[in-house]
Amino acid sequence: MSRLHRQPGRRGVTLVEMMVVVGIVSLLAGISFPAISSGIDTLRLSSACDAVATFLNGALNRAERRQQAVEISVLPSENRMWIESTEPGFRRQLELPEGVRIAAVLPALPVEIQGPRRFIVLPGGVAPRLGVELRNRRGVRRTVQVDPITGVPEIRSPETE
């Protein structure tokens, strides 16, 4: 019996079979990558909206529970927000994740300012009419707005506005 013929106990995968499997896996990865990437961007945007809503809610609660004036500052150029109160040394900062940016601060002003937009929350007062529009890399946007009647931050997408 020659060595070129298969022996009954020998098993394995040929190079052609291996190349077919690699080709199929590559095709599936190429098709599914955009969907997975889009899903990750949407998750980042949702997470950032939740973080901004929680951050604003914390500022509003601090003003009411501690009976302190709280300043909310939003700086779109640096993609961050912070709150300060009259309590010495109190300052909290929120930086948004990569791929999500602050597109606008609402209500829009007729003249654009260079520095941060500042809002004051007074204990026992009405919540400021404040909104932060967030966008991800794909241009999807969400708005986190404080409802001036209830004083609760709400996340809105363009379809619900």
LUMKOLDREN-614944 format. One line per field, with one value per residue (C-alpha): residue number from 1; x, y, z. Coordinates in Angstrom, 3 decimals. Example, Ala and Ser with C-alpha at 12.3 -4.5 7.8 and 13.67 -1.06 7.14 Angstrom:
2
pos <- 1:2
xx <- 12.300:13.670
yy <- -4.500:-1.060
zz <- 7.800:7.140
***
This chain:
161
pos <- 1:2:3:4:5:6:7:8:9:10:11:12:13:14:15:16:17:18:19:20:21:22:23:24:25:26:27:28:29:30:31:32:33:34:35:36:37:38:39:40:41:42:43:44:45:46:47:48:49:50:51:52:53:54:55:56:57:58:59:60:61:62:63:64:65:66:67:68:69:70:71:72:73:74:75:76:77:78:79:80:81:82:83:84:85:86:87:88:89:90:91:92:93:94:95:96:97:98:99:100:101:102:103:104:105:106:107:108:109:110:111:112:113:114:115:116:117:118:119:120:121:122:123:124:125:126:127:128:129:130:131:132:133:134:135:136:137:138:139:140:141:142:143:144:145:146:147:148:149:150:151:152:153:154:155:156:157:158:159:160:161
xx <- 0.000:1.424:1.800:-0.341:-3.461:-5.299:-4.771:-7.957:-7.019:-5.825:-8.088:-7.735:-8.925:-7.716:-6.509:-9.474:-11.968:-10.165:-10.211:-13.963:-14.645:-12.427:-14.213:-17.660:-16.610:-15.115:-18.292:-20.467:-18.170:-18.253:-22.031:-22.612:-19.943:-21.980:-24.962:-22.830:-21.040:-24.353:-25.665:-22.642:-23.039:-26.705:-25.824:-23.260:-25.831:-28.447:-25.934:-24.855:-28.499:-29.126:-25.988:-27.030:-30.566:-29.193:-26.703:-29.411:-31.713:-28.932:-28.512:-32.252:-32.472:-29.490:-31.115:-34.326:-33.007:-30.088:-31.783:-28.791:-28.524:-26.950:-25.316:-25.444:-22.814:-22.674:-19.651:-20.306:-16.834:-15.205:-18.079:-18.633:-20.997:-20.528:-22.540:-21.483:-23.388:-22.970:-21.422:-17.649:-15.735:-18.764:-18.268:-19.323:-18.302:-19.686:-17.661:-19.456:-18.103:-16.148:-18.384:-21.101:-20.980:-23.066:-24.569:-26.626:-27.823:-31.480:-33.134:-31.079:-29.703:-29.911:-26.185:-23.715:-21.538:-17.977:-18.011:-20.225:-24.000:-24.999:-28.321:-29.183:-31.473:-32.934:-34.450:-38.224:-38.051:-39.177:-36.819:-34.988:-36.042:-32.916:-32.135:-29.023:-28.986:-26.610:-25.446:-23.431:-21.025:-23.806:-25.805:-28.501:-29.652:-31.458:-32.478:-32.463:-34.836:-35.927:-39.689:-40.325:-43.655:-42.550:-38.843:-37.916:-35.380:-36.846:-35.064:-36.644:-35.809:-36.700:-39.681:-41.293:-40.698
yy <- 0.000:3.361:6.271:8.546:6.574:7.321:4.989:3.893:5.263:8.700:11.746:15.477:18.549:19.523:23.011:23.608:22.750:25.064:27.941:27.498:27.714:30.799:32.428:31.787:33.131:36.249:36.849:36.555:38.890:41.469:41.403:41.592:44.201:47.311:46.097:45.388:48.741:50.573:48.716:49.704:53.379:53.265:51.697:54.431:57.120:55.521:55.184:58.819:59.983:57.997:59.477:63.055:62.476:61.035:63.894:66.555:64.717:64.682:68.451:69.053:66.717:68.339:71.770:70.503:68.138:70.216:73.561:74.861:76.759:74.553:75.725:73.451:74.252:72.739:73.207:71.670:72.483:70.246:67.732:67.916:69.106:69.925:71.009:73.136:74.121:76.658:73.942:74.511:71.982:70.400:69.878:66.958:66.506:64.388:63.621:61.878:58.678:58.630:58.802:60.864:64.644:67.547:69.018:71.799:73.281:74.217:76.654:77.988:81.500:84.080:84.755:81.922:82.274:80.984:79.770:77.328:77.722:78.088:77.355:78.001:75.692:77.315:75.363:75.572:77.190:76.083:73.775:75.605:74.997:73.084:70.607:68.928:67.470:64.554:63.036:59.963:59.374:58.260:61.453:59.862:62.368:62.330:65.217:65.157:67.879:68.906:69.215:72.570:71.392:68.098:68.888:65.463:64.959:63.159:61.530:62.263:61.084:63.139:60.863:61.691:65.449
zz <- 0.000:-0.928:1.516:-0.678:0.084:3.294:6.103:7.871:11.325:10.131:10.509:9.885:8.081:4.668:3.863:1.549:4.303:6.703:4.173:3.600:7.349:7.736:4.777:6.279:9.698:8.081:6.106:9.217:11.167:8.363:8.211:11.972:12.870:11.898:13.908:16.964:16.657:16.385:19.421:21.491:20.496:21.483:24.838:25.495:24.680:26.929:29.744:29.370:29.427:32.593:34.177:33.302:34.622:37.865:38.149:37.717:40.100:42.709:42.386:42.758:45.756:47.444:47.187:48.769:51.413:52.630:52.053:50.124:46.882:44.199:40.981:37.951:35.304:31.825:29.582:26.137:24.759:27.389:27.433:31.187:33.889:37.550:40.560:43.498:46.606:49.354:51.506:51.546:49.461:47.821:44.088:41.926:38.306:35.477:32.369:29.551:27.993:24.759:21.727:23.447:23.501:24.742:21.565:23.144:26.410:26.537:26.496:23.620:23.999:21.201:21.596:22.099:25.203:25.505:29.109:30.932:31.157:34.794:36.460:40.111:42.075:45.168:48.047:47.918:44.496:41.084:39.221:36.430:32.859:31.927:29.183:27.864:24.346:23.894:20.590:19.767:16.867:14.559:15.110:17.282:19.874:23.191:25.409:29.203:30.429:33.893:34.000:35.736:37.163:38.723:39.044:37.669:34.856:31.839:28.910:25.551:22.071:18.984:18.303:21.687:21.578
***
